[in-house]
Amino acid sequence: MNIKPLLAIGATVASTTGLPSFAAQPLKGAFALPGVTEKVTAELVVRDTGPLSRELLLAFKDKATGKPIKHFEEELTQELHMLATRADFSNFVHEHAGKRDADGRFSVAMRFPKPGTYHVYADVVPKGLGQQVVRFEVPVGIATDPTAQQQVPVGATKGSDGPYTVKLDASALRAGTESMIALTVLKDGKPAKDLGLYLGVPAHAVFVSTDDLSYVHAHAMVADAPRGGHGSHASHGSHDNPKAAVPADLMLHATPPRSGRYALWIQFKGSDQVRTVPFVVTVPAAP
């Protein structure tokens, strides 16, 4: 499964909102990070650059002051993580800003795998405000009801991308509590020996609730690492040695906010390519 970059759409009119001037009518975002206080608002302009390619122009404001946000902290080597999934959860893309203007506006180039409505998540850490995530509904190629979803795939314990297979044990997941997922990455049926760091960590995991579209972005670590504090996209530094070998056995600490079904994507680097393996997990309520 070869996941390619995504893009967004727009034109050129002056903004009267205090945000940087864009084109076209900006899309308003919905806050998407459960359990965290909403401290920002955001607007997205989507500019057509091809049948399935878009340029996304994104600006944030401080909700308390109404002023544009110009300074962001790097999280997992990037100031902005832009992630998107089709409304039926059949596709997933993870991209980053190609540049950020001095006024704080991000520009992200994306190519969507196929037409449809996409849930697009902008994941940032504005200086002094902590992690904030805003979701936008972006139609690509066709006019689609953003609430219409096809049947979500049934959950499985393993999935593949090329010669790589991820075996997943999510049986310990519980709503509202930090839980551990065990991962094993195989290549041609054997523990993979050519894994590398992706954005400074062994693997990434993105959960999206198929019920309310709430979002969790976590990362994996080696299976014998000490536990603690990895349930969300909190501030973590990069691995000390970017060229260190990544073992096949990994673990992921995550805190799903509610019970129900979640689309889950595991991303890692194998043979110097970013691999993406999709899952669907069901999270029971805490006892």
N, C-alpha and C positions, 0 to 999 in steps of 0.2 A: 504494500500500500504506500504509494508515493504521495505524501501530502505536500502541496505547493502553497506558496504564500498567498495571502488575501489582499484586497484593496478597497477603497471607498469613494463617494460621489459628491459634487458641488458646483457653484458658479461665483458671481462677485457682487454682493451688495453690502453696504455698511451695516454693521451690527449696532443695535441700540441697547444692548444688554450689558455693556461694559466689557464684554469679551472681545478678543481680536476680530477684525473684520474678516468675514468669509464671503462665500458666494451662496447662492441657492438657499432654500429654507432649511435652517439647521434642525436636526432631530434632537428632541429632548430625551435625556437618559433617565432610567429608573435605578435607584440604589439597589445593589444586589448582594451585599455582604451581610448575612444574618449575624446578629449578636454584636454588631459594631455600630457606634453612633455615626450617623450620616453627617459629614462635615464639608462635603463638596457638592456642587452641581456641575453638570457637564453638558456640552453641546457638540454634536457631530455633524459635519457636512460631508456628504458622499459625492464624489466626483467620478463620473463614468470615464474610464480610460480604455475600455474594450468590452466585448460581449459579457465576459465574466470577471473582468478586472476592474478594480476601483481604487481611488485614492481616498483615504480617510483623513479628514482634517478635524482635530480634536482639541478642545480647550476646556479648562476647568476654572471654576470660581470657588472661592471660599464662601460657604453658605452663611457664615456668621457676619462677614463684612461685605459680601457682594463683590469683592475685588478679584481680578484675575490672578490665578496662581502661576508663578513663574519659576519656582524652584522645587525640584523633586529629588528624592534620595534614590540611589541605585539599589535595586533589590534583585538578587540573583543575576547580577551583571548588567541589568537594564533599568532605565527609568520608567519604561512603559511596557507592559505585557498586554498585547491585544489578542484576544482569543475569540473564536467564533464557532458555533455549531448550527447546522441546519435545523429547522424547526422539528424535523422528525428524528434528530440526533444521529443521522446517518453519516455525517461528515464533521470533521474537526480541523481547524487551522490555528496555529499559534505563531504570531508575528510580533515584530518590534518596530519601534519608530526608526525611520531612516534618518530623521533629523528633528530637532526641536528649535523653534524660533526663539529669539531673545524675549519675546513677549509671552512665552510659555506654550505656544501652540505646537502640537505634535502633528507630523505627517507620516502616515503609514501606507505603504503600497501593499495591496492584497490581490490574490487571484482566488476566486471561489471555485470549488470543484464542479458545481453544477447549479442550475437555476433554483430559486426558491427563496423563502424568507429565512434569514439567519439571525440568531441571537448573538450579538457581538458584545463582548465584555472588555472594558478598559480597566486594567488593574494597575494602580499607581500608589506611590507613597509620597504625597506632598510633604515638604519639609515641615516638621512639627505637628502633623495631623495624623500620622499613622496610615496604615493601609486603607485604601478606599477603592471600591469597585462599582462601576456604573454600567448598566446594560442598555443596549440600543436594539431596536428591531429594524433590520435592514433588508428590504426586498432586493433581490438580484435577478435580473433577467425576465421576471414575470411578476405580475401583480398577484400577490398571495396573501390570504388571510393569515396574519402572524400567529393567530391562536389555533389554526388548524394544524394538527400533527397526525402523521401516520402512526401505525402501531409501533411502539417501542420494542426493539429486539429483546428476546428472552435472555436472561443472564447466563453466562458460561464461566467456567473456571480457567479457561486458557484461550488465548487469541494470538494471532500471528501478524507479522509484517515481513515479507520476504522470507529469508531463511531463519528468522528469529521467532521464537515462540515465548510468550510470557505466561507462566503458570501463576495463578492468583489464589490466595486463600484469604477471603474477606469475611470469614465466619465470625470473627471477633468484633466486627463493627457494631456499634450501638449508638443510637441517637443521643446527641447532647453530651457525649463523653469521649475523651481521647481514646482511640482504639488503634490496634496495630493490624496492618495488612502485610502478609508475607508475599514476596515476589521472587520468582526464580526465572532468569532469562536463559533460554536455551538457544543454541544455534545448531541446526541440523540434528536436533534431538539430544545434544550434549550441552553441559554447562558452557555458556559463551565465555571465550577468553579474549575477545577483541573489543570489549566495551570501553567507552571513554566518557569523560564528564560532559554533560550538556548544561550550559549556562552555570558551570561551576559546581554541579551536584550530580550524583550518579543517575538520577531519574526524576522526572516530574510527574505529578498526578493532578488532574483537574476533574472535579466532581460538579455536575450540574443536576439539580433536582428536576425530574421529569414532571413534577407536580407544580411547583411554584417558581422554578428556574433560579433558585438560590445557588450560590457559587462557593466552592472551596478549592483553593490552589495550594497544594502541599508538595513536598519533595521527599524522595527516598534517601536512605543512607545504608551503609553496609550493615549486615544482619547483626553483628556483634557490637554496634555502636551504642552508647548509653542513651536511655530514653529521656524524652522531655522536650516540650515546647515546639513540636513540629506539626501541629494539627492545622495550622493556617499558614498564610503567606507572610509570616512574621520575618523580622530582619535576621538574615543569616549571611555570613561571609562565604566566600568561595572556598573550595577545597585548597588546602595548603600547597599541594602539588598537582597542577593541572594535567600533567602527563602520567599521573599514577594510574595503575591498572585498577579497573572497577570490577569487583567480584560479581559472580552470577547470582548470588543470594543477597537479596536486599530486603529492607523493611521500610514501611511507611506508616507514620503516625498521623491520623486524621480525625477530625471531630465533625461528623455530619450533623447539621443543626437539628434536623427532624427525621422521624422515621419515614420510610417510603422508598421509592426507586430512584436511583441516581445513574445517569450516564457517566461513565468514568473513562478517561483516556490516560494511558501510561505512555510517557515519552522518554526515550533514552537514545544514546548514540552508539550505534554498532557499525563496524567497518567504516567509520568516519562519516556516517550518514545519520540524520535524525530519524528515528523510527517511531511510529505511533500505533499503539495497539488499543482498540476500543473494548470496553466491557459495559455491562449493566449489572449493578449490584442492588440488592434489596437490604435496607437497613431497618432492623427491628427497633422498637422502642426500648429504652433502658428498663431493666427490671425494677 
